[in-house]
Amino acid sequence: MKFLKDVCVVFILAFLTGCGGSGSNAGSSTTYSLGTPKVNSKNVYADTILDNSNNTINQNLRNVVTAVNAVGSVVFVHDDLNGNSATVNGTTYSTPTETITDNNMGQQLSNSFTNANGVLVTCTDAPHGAGPSYPISVGQTWTLNYISTCGTATPISHTQTGVVAVVESVTVPAGTFSAVKLQSTESWTDNNGTTHTETITTWRNTSTGTVVKRVTNFEFSGTALVNGYPITETMSLESQS
């Protein structure tokens, strides 16, 4: 999730992103691949954010695949199922409808959305978003640097390190799944001088690569945030079709 500020704070979560990067492969000889979703397939997630004043913000988020291209890239629409927004401690938490494009490795290439001023904003990740290279195996580690550019804003450099930790059972509202557990830390400094550090644990279905659960912890340093801000976020799969 990226923490963007433009009149309100907008939270954008790209849940289908498999991502990629350089790394090492050690440990288990069993490998897990990222499946290709079908057009019109849909995942719905319960999303809970806890802010710095212990307020709870709940959303229901949805991903709907709209295209799978010949080269294997995937386009999907990400939105809030109920179209809700909440203003807490001066910060508006909302998820705009956005279109996301991943390449054939599940690595995010771009996303576009309309901001609070009614302007269409397109963001690109070069060479792609964060995460391990697929296929993955337990013990694999990765390090990745990428550049995120949104509209006319100054590009921002991201750094991520991570490990494929273990395969374990995880239970969410949609059921119980065998899942690969990924642990990573990502950091970047925004154009206001605030450094963001996200510690992320993601569980992905071993048979499809679909995100089943994600827990993100947020830390901020440098230029202080004026309003409320997230401390933790938990996303759990509610249904898939």
C-alpha positions as CSV (number, residue, x, y, z in Angstrom):
1,M,0.0,0.0,0.0
2,K,1.3,3.5,-0.8
3,F,0.5,6.5,1.4
4,L,-0.5,9.3,-1.0
5,K,-1.6,12.8,0.0
6,D,-3.7,15.0,-2.2
7,V,-6.4,17.0,-0.2
8,C,-7.3,13.7,1.4
9,V,-5.1,10.7,2.1
10,V,-5.7,7.9,-0.4
11,F,-4.8,4.3,0.3
12,I,-4.2,2.2,-2.8
13,L,-3.7,-1.6,-2.4
14,A,-2.6,-3.7,-5.3
15,F,-3.4,-7.1,-4.0
16,L,-2.8,-9.2,-7.2
17,T,0.7,-7.9,-7.6
18,G,3.2,-10.8,-7.5
19,C,6.2,-8.5,-8.0
20,G,9.7,-9.4,-8.7
21,G,13.4,-8.5,-8.0
22,S,16.8,-9.9,-7.7
23,G,17.6,-12.3,-4.9
24,S,19.0,-15.7,-3.8
25,N,17.3,-19.1,-3.7
26,A,18.1,-21.4,-0.8
27,G,16.4,-23.9,1.3
28,S,13.3,-25.9,0.1
29,S,13.4,-27.5,-3.4
30,T,9.6,-27.1,-3.7
31,T,8.7,-24.1,-5.9
32,Y,5.5,-22.2,-6.1
33,S,4.3,-20.3,-9.2
34,L,2.0,-17.4,-9.7
35,G,-1.2,-18.4,-11.5
36,T,-2.9,-16.4,-14.2
37,P,-6.4,-15.2,-13.2
38,K,-9.4,-15.4,-15.4
39,V,-11.2,-12.4,-16.9
40,N,-14.1,-11.3,-14.6
41,S,-12.7,-13.2,-11.7
42,K,-13.2,-11.3,-8.4
43,N,-11.6,-11.2,-5.0
44,V,-13.2,-9.3,-2.1
45,Y,-11.2,-8.4,1.0
46,A,-12.0,-7.1,4.5
47,D,-9.6,-4.3,5.3
48,T,-9.0,-2.8,8.7
49,I,-6.8,0.1,9.5
50,L,-5.7,1.2,13.0
51,D,-4.5,4.8,13.3
52,N,-2.2,6.5,15.7
53,S,-5.1,7.4,18.0
54,N,-6.4,3.8,18.1
55,N,-9.3,4.5,15.8
56,T,-10.4,1.7,13.5
57,I,-11.3,2.3,9.9
58,N,-13.0,-0.6,8.0
59,Q,-13.3,-1.1,4.3
60,N,-14.4,-3.8,1.9
61,L,-12.1,-3.9,-1.1
62,R,-12.6,-5.6,-4.4
63,N,-10.3,-6.7,-7.3
64,V,-12.0,-7.6,-10.7
65,V,-9.9,-8.8,-13.6
66,T,-10.8,-7.0,-16.8
67,A,-8.2,-8.3,-19.2
68,V,-5.5,-10.9,-19.6
69,N,-3.3,-10.0,-22.6
70,A,-1.5,-12.3,-25.0
71,V,1.9,-11.6,-23.4
72,G,0.4,-12.6,-20.0
73,S,0.0,-9.2,-18.5
74,V,-3.1,-8.7,-16.3
75,V,-5.4,-5.6,-16.0
76,F,-7.8,-5.3,-13.0
77,V,-10.0,-2.8,-11.3
78,H,-9.5,-2.2,-7.6
79,D,-12.1,-0.3,-5.6
80,D,-14.1,-0.1,-2.4
81,L,-17.1,-2.4,-2.7
82,N,-19.2,0.1,-0.7
83,G,-17.7,3.3,-1.9
84,N,-17.1,4.4,1.6
85,S,-14.7,7.1,3.0
86,A,-14.0,8.1,6.6
87,T,-12.4,11.3,8.0
88,V,-10.5,10.6,11.2
89,N,-8.3,13.1,13.0
90,G,-8.3,15.3,9.9
91,T,-7.3,12.5,7.5
92,T,-9.7,11.1,4.9
93,Y,-9.3,7.4,4.4
94,S,-10.7,6.3,1.1
95,T,-9.9,3.9,-1.8
96,P,-10.6,5.4,-5.2
97,T,-11.5,3.2,-8.2
98,E,-8.2,2.5,-9.9
99,T,-7.0,0.4,-12.9
100,I,-3.8,-1.6,-12.3
101,T,-1.6,-3.4,-14.8
102,D,0.7,-6.2,-13.8
103,N,3.1,-7.9,-16.2
104,N,3.2,-11.7,-16.7
105,M,5.2,-12.2,-13.5
106,G,2.5,-10.4,-11.5
107,Q,4.8,-7.3,-11.1
108,Q,2.9,-4.0,-11.0
109,L,3.7,-1.8,-13.9
110,S,1.2,1.0,-13.6
111,N,-2.0,2.2,-11.9
112,S,-4.3,5.1,-12.6
113,F,-7.1,6.8,-10.6
114,T,-9.0,10.1,-10.4
115,N,-7.8,12.2,-7.5
116,A,-9.9,14.5,-5.2
117,N,-9.6,17.3,-7.7
118,G,-11.1,15.3,-10.5
119,V,-7.8,14.8,-12.3
120,L,-6.8,11.5,-13.8
121,V,-3.4,10.4,-12.4
122,T,-1.3,7.7,-13.8
123,C,1.6,6.1,-11.8
124,T,4.3,3.9,-13.2
125,D,6.8,1.6,-11.4
126,A,10.1,1.1,-13.1
127,P,11.3,-1.6,-13.7
128,H,8.2,-2.9,-11.7
129,G,6.9,-3.0,-8.2
130,A,8.3,-4.8,-5.2
131,G,8.4,-8.5,-4.2
132,P,10.2,-11.8,-5.0
133,S,10.8,-13.3,-8.4
134,Y,8.6,-16.2,-9.4
135,P,8.6,-19.1,-9.1
136,I,9.5,-18.9,-5.4
137,S,10.7,-21.3,-2.8
138,V,11.1,-21.2,1.0
139,G,14.4,-19.5,1.9
140,Q,14.5,-17.3,-1.1
141,T,15.5,-13.7,-0.4
142,W,15.3,-10.6,-2.5
143,T,16.5,-7.0,-2.7
144,L,14.9,-4.5,-5.1
145,N,15.2,-0.8,-6.0
146,Y,12.5,0.7,-8.2
147,I,11.3,4.2,-9.2
148,S,7.6,5.2,-8.8
149,T,6.4,8.2,-10.8
150,C,2.9,9.7,-10.4
151,G,1.8,12.3,-12.9
152,T,4.0,15.3,-12.9
153,A,5.3,14.7,-9.4
154,T,9.0,14.1,-8.7
155,P,9.8,10.4,-9.1
156,I,10.3,8.5,-5.8
157,S,12.9,5.8,-5.2
158,H,11.8,2.7,-3.3
159,T,13.9,0.0,-1.7
160,Q,12.7,-3.4,-0.5
161,T,14.3,-6.4,1.0
162,G,12.4,-9.6,1.8
163,V,12.4,-13.4,2.4
164,V,10.1,-16.3,1.5
165,A,9.8,-17.5,5.1
166,V,7.7,-20.6,5.3
167,V,4.6,-22.5,4.1
168,E,1.8,-22.6,6.7
169,S,-1.9,-22.8,7.1
170,V,-3.8,-19.6,7.4
171,T,-7.6,-19.1,8.1
172,V,-9.5,-16.1,6.8
173,P,-13.3,-15.5,6.2
174,A,-13.0,-17.2,2.8
175,G,-11.7,-20.4,4.3
176,T,-8.4,-22.1,5.3
177,F,-5.5,-22.1,2.9
178,S,-2.0,-23.5,2.5
179,A,0.0,-20.4,2.0
180,V,3.5,-19.1,1.3
181,K,4.4,-16.5,4.0
182,L,6.4,-13.6,2.6
183,Q,8.1,-11.1,4.9
184,S,9.5,-7.8,3.7
185,T,10.5,-4.2,4.6
186,E,10.1,-1.3,2.1
187,S,11.1,2.3,2.5
188,W,10.9,5.6,0.6
189,T,11.0,9.3,1.2
190,D,8.1,11.3,-0.3
191,N,8.2,14.7,-1.8
192,N,7.3,16.3,1.5
193,G,10.4,14.9,3.2
194,T,8.6,12.1,5.2
195,T,10.3,8.8,5.2
196,H,7.9,5.8,5.1
197,T,8.9,2.4,6.3
198,E,6.4,-0.5,5.8
199,T,7.0,-3.9,7.4
200,I,4.8,-6.3,5.4
201,T,3.8,-10.0,6.0
202,T,1.8,-11.5,3.1
203,W,0.3,-15.0,2.8
204,R,-0.2,-16.3,-0.8
205,N,-2.2,-19.4,-1.7
206,T,0.4,-22.0,-2.7
207,S,-1.7,-23.3,-5.6
208,T,-2.7,-19.9,-7.2
209,G,-0.5,-17.2,-5.8
210,T,-3.6,-15.2,-4.7
211,V,-3.1,-13.0,-1.7
212,V,-5.1,-14.6,1.2
213,K,-3.9,-12.2,4.0
214,R,-1.7,-9.2,4.4
215,V,-0.6,-7.3,7.5
216,T,1.3,-4.0,7.2
217,N,3.0,-2.0,10.0
218,F,3.8,1.6,9.2
219,E,6.5,3.9,10.6
220,F,7.3,7.5,9.7
221,S,10.3,9.7,10.2
222,G,11.7,13.0,8.9
223,T,9.1,15.6,8.3
224,A,6.3,15.0,10.8
225,L,2.8,14.1,9.5
226,V,0.3,16.8,10.5
227,N,-2.9,14.7,10.8
228,G,-3.7,11.1,11.7
229,Y,-1.9,8.3,10.1
230,P,-2.1,4.5,9.9
231,I,-0.1,2.3,12.4
232,T,-1.3,-1.1,11.1
233,E,-3.4,-2.5,8.3
234,T,-4.8,-6.0,8.0
235,M,-6.4,-7.3,4.8
236,S,-8.1,-10.7,4.7
237,L,-9.8,-12.5,1.8
238,E,-13.6,-12.7,2.3
239,S,-14.6,-14.3,-1.0
240,Q,-13.4,-15.2,-4.5
241,S,-15.3,-16.0,-7.6
